[in-house]
Amino acid sequence: MGIVLLLSALAVIYSKYYSRLIFIEIQKQERALDQYEVEWGQMQLELTMLAEQNRVELVARDQLKLVMPLREKIIYIKP
């Protein structure tokens, strides 16, 4: 009877210890998820900023030294 009680107590201690380890791991993963969500939001904001028409035109003009062609030089192709 005493051995069963001792084994039962050890099983309770082990399960409590194991559940705490799992809880700590869950908290670490939740912190990592929060950090990834912040990073995702920052990337979405950066993507929006970089994709703006003004930004594309400014980079084309300033860095690539491109110029808008004259209206009569533009050829439109109908689908």
Long-range contacts (C-beta under 8 A, 24 or more apart in sequence): none
